[in-house]
Amino acid sequence: GVEVQTDYVPLLNSLAVYGWQLTCVLPTPIVKTNREGNLSTKQIVFLQRPSLPQKAKKKESKVNLE
């Protein structure tokens, strides 16, 4: 009879515009109880974004040898 509630939507929406994506949520053993008896846990959230293509190296200028 335990219901888990999470709300990552605001976090994900704010970071999505910069290309970040949620890859993993790692629960921790840290558990806290509030005055109403509700439990809360801390979680580690992993995000990543695709690597940006490297700019093509500038062509080396040809040196005229005399």
DSSP file (Angstrom, degrees, kcal/mol; ACC not computed):
  #  RESIDUE AA STRUCTURE BP1 BP2  ACC     N-H-->O    O-->H-N    N-H-->O    O-->H-N    TCO  KAPPA ALPHA  PHI   PSI    X-CA   Y-CA   Z-CA
    1    1 A G              0   0    0      0, 0.0     2,-0.5     0, 0.0     0, 0.0   0.000 360.0 360.0 360.0  38.9    0.0    0.0    0.0
    2    2 A V        -     0   0    0      2,-0.0     2,-0.5     0, 0.0     0, 0.0  -0.905 360.0-161.1-108.5 133.3    2.8    2.5   -0.8
    3    3 A E        -     0   0    0     -2,-0.5     2,-0.5     2,-0.0     0, 0.0  -0.955   6.2-153.7-114.0 125.5    2.3    5.1   -3.5
    4    4 A V        -     0   0    0     -2,-0.5     2,-0.5     2,-0.0    -2,-0.0  -0.844  10.4-169.8-100.3 128.7    5.4    6.8   -4.9
    5    5 A Q        +     0   0    0     -2,-0.5     2,-0.3     2,-0.0    -2,-0.0  -0.972  11.0 166.5-120.5 127.8    5.0   10.3   -6.3
    6    6 A T        -     0   0    0     -2,-0.5     2,-0.3     0, 0.0     3,-0.1  -0.979  17.2-166.2-134.4 150.8    7.7   12.0   -8.3
    7    7 A D        +     0   0    0     -2,-0.3     4,-0.3     1,-0.1    -2,-0.0  -0.707  27.0 148.5-140.2  87.4    7.5   15.1  -10.4
    8    8 A Y     >  +     0   0    0     -2,-0.3     4,-3.1     1,-0.1     5,-0.3   0.469  49.7  98.4 -92.1  -3.9   10.5   15.6  -12.7
    9    9 A V  H  > S+     0   0    0      1,-0.2     4,-2.8     2,-0.2     5,-0.2   0.897  81.7  47.1 -57.5 -47.8    8.4   17.3  -15.4
   10   10 A P  H  > S+     0   0    0      0, 0.0     4,-2.0     0, 0.0    -1,-0.2   0.923 116.0  46.1 -61.2 -41.5    9.3   20.9  -14.4
   11   11 A L  H  > S+     0   0    0     -4,-0.3     4,-1.6     2,-0.2    -2,-0.2   0.943 115.2  45.9 -63.1 -48.1   13.0   20.1  -14.2
   12   12 A L  H  X S+     0   0    0     -4,-3.1     4,-2.0     1,-0.2    -1,-0.2   0.888 112.1  51.1 -65.4 -39.2   13.0   18.2  -17.5
   13   13 A N  H  X S+     0   0    0     -4,-2.8     4,-0.8    -5,-0.3    -1,-0.2   0.894 109.7  50.1 -64.6 -39.2   11.1   20.9  -19.3
   14   14 A S  H  < S+     0   0    0     -4,-2.0    -1,-0.2    -5,-0.2    -2,-0.2   0.825 118.6  37.9 -70.8 -29.4   13.5   23.6  -18.2
   15   15 A L  H ><>S+     0   0    0     -4,-1.6     5,-1.7    -5,-0.1     3,-1.4   0.689  99.9  75.2 -92.9 -20.3   16.5   21.6  -19.3
   16   16 A A  H ><5S+     0   0    0     -4,-2.0     3,-2.0     1,-0.3    -2,-0.2   0.837  85.5  64.2 -62.7 -33.2   15.1   20.1  -22.5
   17   17 A V  T 3<5S+     0   0    0     -4,-0.8    -1,-0.3     1,-0.3    -2,-0.1   0.739 103.6  49.1 -64.5 -19.4   15.4   23.4  -24.3
   18   18 A Y  T < 5S-     0   0    0     -3,-1.4    -1,-0.3    -4,-0.1    -2,-0.2   0.335 126.0-101.1 -98.8   5.3   19.2   23.1  -23.9
   19   19 A G  T < 5S+     0   0    0     -3,-2.0    -3,-0.2     1,-0.3     2,-0.2   0.500  72.0 146.4  92.4   4.9   19.2   19.6  -25.2
   20   20 A W      < -     0   0    0     -5,-1.7     2,-0.4    29,-0.2    -1,-0.3  -0.532  25.9-168.9 -78.6 142.2   19.5   17.7  -21.8
   21   21 A Q  E     -A   48   0A   0     27,-3.1    27,-2.3    -2,-0.2     2,-0.4  -0.980  26.5-112.6-131.7 142.9   17.7   14.4  -21.5
   22   22 A L  E     +A   47   0A   0     -2,-0.4    25,-0.2    25,-0.2     3,-0.1  -0.595  38.1 167.3 -72.7 127.5   17.0   12.3  -18.4
   23   23 A T  E     -     0   0A   0     23,-2.8     2,-0.3     1,-0.4    24,-0.2   0.717  58.7  -1.9-111.5 -32.2   19.1    9.1  -18.5
   24   24 A C  E     -A   46   0A   0     22,-1.4    22,-3.1     2,-0.0     2,-0.5  -0.986  46.0-151.3-161.9 145.7   18.9    7.6  -15.0
   25   25 A V  E     -A   45   0A   0     -2,-0.3    20,-0.2    20,-0.2    -3,-0.0  -0.989  17.8-164.2-121.3 121.1   17.4    8.1  -11.6
   26   26 A L  E     -A   44   0A   0     18,-3.4    18,-3.1    -2,-0.5     2,-0.1  -0.907  11.5-143.5-109.6 111.8   19.4    6.5   -8.8
   27   27 A P  E     -A   43   0A   0      0, 0.0    16,-0.2     0, 0.0    -2,-0.0  -0.426  14.8-149.2 -71.1 149.2   17.6    6.2   -5.4
   28   28 A T  E     -     0   0A   0     14,-1.9    14,-0.1     2,-0.2     0, 0.0  -0.726  24.9-113.9-112.1 165.3   19.7    6.8   -2.3
   29   29 A P  E    S+     0   0A   0      0, 0.0     2,-0.6     0, 0.0    14,-0.1   0.411  80.5 116.1 -78.6   5.5   19.2    5.2    1.1
   30   30 A I  E     +     0   0A   0     12,-0.3    12,-1.5     2,-0.0     2,-0.4  -0.657  40.5 172.5 -80.6 116.7   18.4    8.6    2.6
   31   31 A V  E     -A   41   0A   0     -2,-0.6     2,-0.3    10,-0.2    10,-0.2  -0.988   9.1-173.3-127.4 133.5   14.8    8.6    3.9
   32   32 A K  E     -A   40   0A   0      8,-3.0     8,-2.8    -2,-0.4     2,-0.4  -0.940  12.2-148.2-125.3 149.2   13.1   11.3    5.8
   33   33 A T  E     -A   39   0A   0     -2,-0.3     6,-0.2     6,-0.2     2,-0.1  -0.961  13.3-150.9-115.9 132.9    9.7   11.5    7.5
   34   34 A N    >   -     0   0    0      4,-2.4     3,-1.7    -2,-0.4     6,-0.0  -0.320  38.9 -87.8 -92.4-177.2    7.7   14.7    7.8
   35   35 A R  T 3  S+     0   0    0      1,-0.3    -1,-0.1     2,-0.1    -2,-0.0   0.787 126.7  55.2 -62.8 -28.7    5.2   15.7   10.5
   36   36 A E  T 3  S-     0   0    0      2,-0.1    -1,-0.3     1,-0.0     3,-0.1   0.501 120.2-107.2 -83.3  -2.6    2.3   14.0    8.6
   37   37 A G  S <  S+     0   0    0     -3,-1.7     2,-0.3     1,-0.3    -2,-0.1   0.528  71.1 144.9  90.0   5.9    4.2   10.7    8.5
   38   38 A N        -     0   0    0      1,-0.0    -4,-2.4    -5,-0.0     2,-0.3  -0.578  42.6-135.9 -78.4 140.2    5.0   10.9    4.8
   39   39 A L  E     -A   33   0A   0     -2,-0.3     2,-0.4    -6,-0.2    -6,-0.2  -0.728  19.6-172.1 -94.0 143.6    8.3    9.5    3.7
   40   40 A S  E     -A   32   0A   0     -8,-2.8    -8,-3.0    -2,-0.3     2,-0.3  -0.987   3.6-161.4-132.1 147.9   10.6   11.3    1.3
   41   41 A T  E     -A   31   0A   0     -2,-0.4     2,-0.4   -10,-0.2   -10,-0.2  -0.897  17.8-124.4-124.2 154.6   13.7   10.0   -0.3
   42   42 A K  E     -     0   0A   0    -12,-1.5   -14,-1.9    -2,-0.3     2,-0.4  -0.791  29.4-169.3 -95.3 144.3   16.6   11.7   -2.0
   43   43 A Q  E     -A   27   0A   0     -2,-0.4     2,-0.5   -16,-0.2   -18,-0.0  -0.974  20.6-132.3-134.0 147.1   17.5   10.6   -5.5
   44   44 A I  E     -A   26   0A   0    -18,-3.1   -18,-3.4    -2,-0.4     2,-0.5  -0.882  23.5-155.2 -99.4 127.1   20.4   11.3   -7.8
   45   45 A V  E     -A   25   0A   0     -2,-0.5     2,-0.5   -20,-0.2   -20,-0.2  -0.898   1.9-156.7-108.7 125.9   19.3   12.4  -11.3
   46   46 A F  E     +A   24   0A   0    -22,-3.1   -23,-2.8    -2,-0.5   -22,-1.4  -0.880  14.8 178.8-103.6 129.7   21.6   11.8  -14.3
   47   47 A L  E     +A   22   0A   0     -2,-0.5     2,-0.3   -25,-0.2   -25,-0.2  -0.908   2.7 176.5-124.6 153.9   21.2   13.9  -17.4
   48   48 A Q  E     -A   21   0A   0    -27,-2.3   -27,-3.1    -2,-0.3    -2,-0.0  -0.972  14.2-152.8-147.7 163.1   23.1   14.0  -20.6
   49   49 A R        -     0   0    0     -2,-0.3   -29,-0.2   -29,-0.2     3,-0.1  -0.991  36.9 -92.4-136.6 149.2   22.9   15.8  -23.9
   50   50 A P        -     0   0    0      0, 0.0     2,-0.1     0, 0.0    -2,-0.0  -0.229  50.3-101.7 -57.8 144.6   24.1   14.6  -27.3
   51   51 A S        -     0   0    0      1,-0.1     3,-0.0     3,-0.0    -3,-0.0  -0.419  35.8-119.5 -68.4 143.4   27.6   15.7  -28.1
   52   52 A L        -     0   0    0     -2,-0.1    -1,-0.1     1,-0.1     2,-0.1  -0.608  33.0-101.2 -82.4 142.4   27.8   18.6  -30.4
   53   53 A P        -     0   0    0      0, 0.0     2,-0.2     0, 0.0    -1,-0.1  -0.386  40.0-115.0 -63.2 137.6   29.6   18.1  -33.7
   54   54 A Q        -     0   0    0      1,-0.1     2,-0.1    -2,-0.1     3,-0.1  -0.479  32.8-105.5 -72.2 142.9   33.1   19.4  -33.7
   55   55 A K        -     0   0    0     -2,-0.2    -1,-0.1     1,-0.1     3,-0.1  -0.440  43.3 -99.3 -66.7 140.3   33.7   22.3  -36.0
   56   56 A A        -     0   0    0     -2,-0.1    -1,-0.1     1,-0.1     3,-0.1  -0.366  44.9-104.7 -60.6 135.0   35.7   21.2  -39.0
   57   57 A K        -     0   0    0      1,-0.1    -1,-0.1    -3,-0.1     2,-0.1  -0.342  40.0-103.7 -61.9 140.3   39.3   22.1  -38.5
   58   58 A K        -     0   0    0      1,-0.1     2,-0.2    -3,-0.1    -1,-0.1  -0.416  41.5-104.4 -64.3 137.2   40.3   25.1  -40.6
   59   59 A K        -     0   0    0      1,-0.1     2,-0.1    -2,-0.1    -1,-0.1  -0.423  39.8-109.4 -64.2 132.6   42.3   24.0  -43.5
   60   60 A E        -     0   0    0     -2,-0.2     2,-0.1     1,-0.1    -1,-0.1  -0.411  35.5-112.7 -64.7 135.0   45.8   24.9  -42.9
   61   61 A S        -     0   0    0     -2,-0.1     2,-0.3     1,-0.1    -1,-0.1  -0.449  32.7-113.0 -70.0 140.3   46.9   27.7  -45.1
   62   62 A K        -     0   0    0     -2,-0.1     2,-0.6    -3,-0.1    -1,-0.1  -0.536  25.1-140.2 -75.2 136.3   49.4   26.6  -47.7
   63   63 A V        -     0   0    0     -2,-0.3     2,-0.7    -3,-0.0    -1,-0.0  -0.854  11.5-134.1 -99.0 126.5   52.8   28.1  -47.3
   64   64 A N        -     0   0    0     -2,-0.6     2,-0.5     2,-0.0    -2,-0.0  -0.690  20.1-156.7 -80.2 117.0   54.5   29.2  -50.5
   65   65 A L              0   0    0     -2,-0.7    -1,-0.0     1,-0.1    -2,-0.0  -0.805 360.0 360.0 -95.2 133.8   58.1   28.0  -50.4
   66   66 A E              0   0    0     -2,-0.5    -1,-0.1     0, 0.0    -2,-0.0   0.436 360.0 360.0 -99.9 360.0   60.5   29.8  -52.5
